[in-house]
Amino acid sequence: MPKVIDHDQRRREIVEVAKKLIIEGGFEAATMRSIVTAAGFANGALKHYFPSKDSIIAATFESVLQETSQRMSELDPSLGPLESLRGFVEAAIPMDAHQIASARVLLVLWEHSVANPDLARQYRDLLTSWRAELTSRIAARAGKGESVDAPAIGVLADEIIAVSIGANVTSLMHPVGKVAGRYRAYVDGLMARIGD
């Protein structure tokens, strides 16, 4: 009886190997040969799952973006507006080793996405949905009857996105968790400002 292979699981395994290689050595470290070797596959086996390095990179980029989206969507729906907004913001800021590793992969792939319209579109789509969710949560937290389209709400959402992107970059320049306290202080200050 032939061996049954879960192709989706194999694709996920390959993506995880690509992430690990990128974390350890940057984009150049994730060659088809290094991925095959690290995954323990025979030469040419990757072609059954991904036709090219670009397709592996696209899947890796998507995986990191989905991890961030998943952290945001897993927030307890019974949370009040303040806790909901806080959780959403904290899900986007790298505070632990896993989030910082994901930030490293994301940073490397941002550069690659500049020349790849599909990857750039994926990231723009994430930012668009992220901003929409932020404006909704900020308006609910503010509790002043402001519309999600109010300029002040949009400015706060854009600030949070900019700080989160900056935090992803900054976290890579310090030992793991070294600046997490600064980010928590930022979130505390942000919650106080929004509630005023």
C-alpha positions in Angstrom: 0.0 0.0 0.0 1.5 3.4 -1.0 2.4 5.8 1.7 -0.2 8.6 2.2 1.3 12.0 2.3 -0.4 15.1 3.7 0.7 17.6 1.1 -0.7 20.6 3.1 1.3 19.5 6.2 4.4 19.1 4.0 3.9 22.6 2.7 3.6 23.9 6.3 6.8 22.1 7.2 8.7 23.6 4.3 7.5 27.1 5.2 8.7 26.5 8.8 12.1 25.5 7.5 12.2 28.6 5.3 11.4 30.8 8.3 14.1 29.1 10.4 16.7 29.6 7.7 15.6 33.3 7.2 15.8 33.9 11.0 19.3 32.4 11.2 20.8 33.8 8.0 18.6 36.2 6.2 16.9 35.9 2.8 20.0 34.5 1.1 20.2 31.6 3.5 16.8 30.3 2.3 18.0 28.7 -1.0 16.2 25.8 -2.6 19.2 23.6 -1.7 19.3 24.7 1.9 15.6 24.2 2.3 15.8 20.7 0.9 18.7 19.8 3.2 17.2 21.3 6.3 13.8 19.7 5.6 15.4 16.3 5.0 14.0 15.9 1.5 15.6 14.5 -1.6 16.8 16.9 -4.3 13.9 17.9 -6.5 11.3 16.9 -3.9 10.3 20.6 -3.2 9.0 20.9 -6.8 6.1 18.7 -5.7 5.0 21.3 -3.2 6.4 24.6 -4.5 7.4 25.3 -8.1 10.0 27.9 -7.2 11.8 29.7 -4.4 9.4 32.7 -5.0 6.5 30.5 -4.2 8.1 29.3 -1.0 8.8 32.9 0.0 5.3 33.9 -0.8 3.9 31.1 1.4 6.3 32.1 4.1 5.3 35.8 4.0 1.6 34.8 4.0 2.3 32.5 7.0 3.8 35.3 9.1 1.0 37.7 8.2 -1.6 35.0 9.1 0.1 34.5 12.5 -0.3 38.2 13.3 -3.9 38.2 12.1 -4.6 35.0 14.1 -3.2 36.6 17.3 -5.5 39.5 16.7 -8.6 37.4 15.9 -8.1 35.1 18.9 -8.9 37.8 21.4 -11.7 37.0 23.8 -14.9 38.5 22.3 -16.3 39.2 25.8 -13.5 41.7 26.5 -14.6 45.3 27.1 -13.5 48.0 24.6 -10.3 48.9 26.5 -9.1 45.3 27.0 -10.1 44.5 23.4 -8.1 47.4 22.0 -5.1 46.7 24.2 -5.1 43.1 23.2 -5.3 44.0 19.5 -2.4 46.5 19.8 -0.3 44.1 21.8 -0.8 41.3 19.3 1.0 43.5 16.7 3.9 44.6 18.8 6.7 42.0 19.2 6.9 41.4 23.0 8.1 37.7 23.1 10.7 35.5 21.4 8.2 34.1 18.9 6.9 37.5 17.8 10.4 38.8 17.5 11.4 35.9 15.3 8.3 36.5 13.2 9.4 40.2 13.0 12.8 39.1 11.7 11.2 37.1 8.9 8.8 39.9 8.1 11.5 42.5 7.9 13.6 40.3 5.5 10.5 39.7 3.3 9.4 43.3 3.3 12.5 44.1 1.2 11.6 41.2 -1.2 8.0 42.4 -1.4 9.1 45.7 -2.9 9.9 43.9 -6.1 7.1 41.4 -5.9 3.6 43.0 -6.5 1.7 40.0 -5.1 3.6 40.1 -1.8 3.2 43.9 -1.7 -0.6 43.5 -2.2 -0.8 40.9 0.6 0.9 43.3 3.0 -1.2 46.3 1.9 -4.4 44.1 2.3 -3.3 43.2 5.9 -2.6 46.9 6.7 -6.0 48.0 5.3 -7.9 45.4 7.3 -5.8 46.1 10.4 -6.5 49.8 10.1 -10.2 49.2 9.7 -10.3 47.0 12.8 -8.2 49.5 14.8 -10.5 52.4 13.9 -13.5 50.4 15.0 -11.9 49.4 18.3 -10.6 53.0 19.0 -14.0 54.5 18.3 -15.6 51.9 20.7 -12.9 52.6 23.4 -13.2 56.4 23.1 -16.9 56.1 23.8 -17.6 59.6 22.6 -19.9 58.7 19.7 -17.1 59.4 17.2 -17.4 57.7 13.8 -14.7 55.3 12.7 -14.2 57.8 9.9 -13.4 60.7 12.2 -10.0 62.2 11.4 -8.8 61.8 15.0 -9.6 58.1 15.0 -7.7 57.6 11.8 -4.7 59.5 13.1 -4.6 57.2 16.1 -4.9 54.1 14.0 -2.1 55.3 11.8 0.1 56.0 14.8 -0.4 52.5 16.2 0.4 50.9 12.9 3.6 53.1 12.5 4.7 52.3 16.1 4.0 48.6 15.6 6.1 48.5 12.4 8.8 50.5 14.1 8.7 48.1 17.0 9.2 45.2 14.7 12.4 46.7 13.4 13.7 48.0 16.8 13.1 44.6 18.5 15.6 43.1 16.1 18.4 45.4 17.3 18.1 44.5 21.0 18.4 41.2 22.9 15.0 39.3 22.9 12.5 41.1 25.1 14.9 44.0 26.1 12.5 46.7 24.8 9.2 45.0 25.6 8.8 47.1 28.7 9.0 50.3 26.5 6.3 48.9 24.3 4.1 48.0 27.3 4.5 51.6 28.6 3.6 52.9 25.1 0.4 50.8 25.1 -0.5 52.0 28.7 0.0 55.6 27.6 -2.0 55.1 24.5 -4.9 53.6 26.4 -4.9 56.5 28.8 -4.9 59.0 25.9 -7.7 57.3 24.1 -9.9 57.1 27.2 -9.5 60.8 28.0 
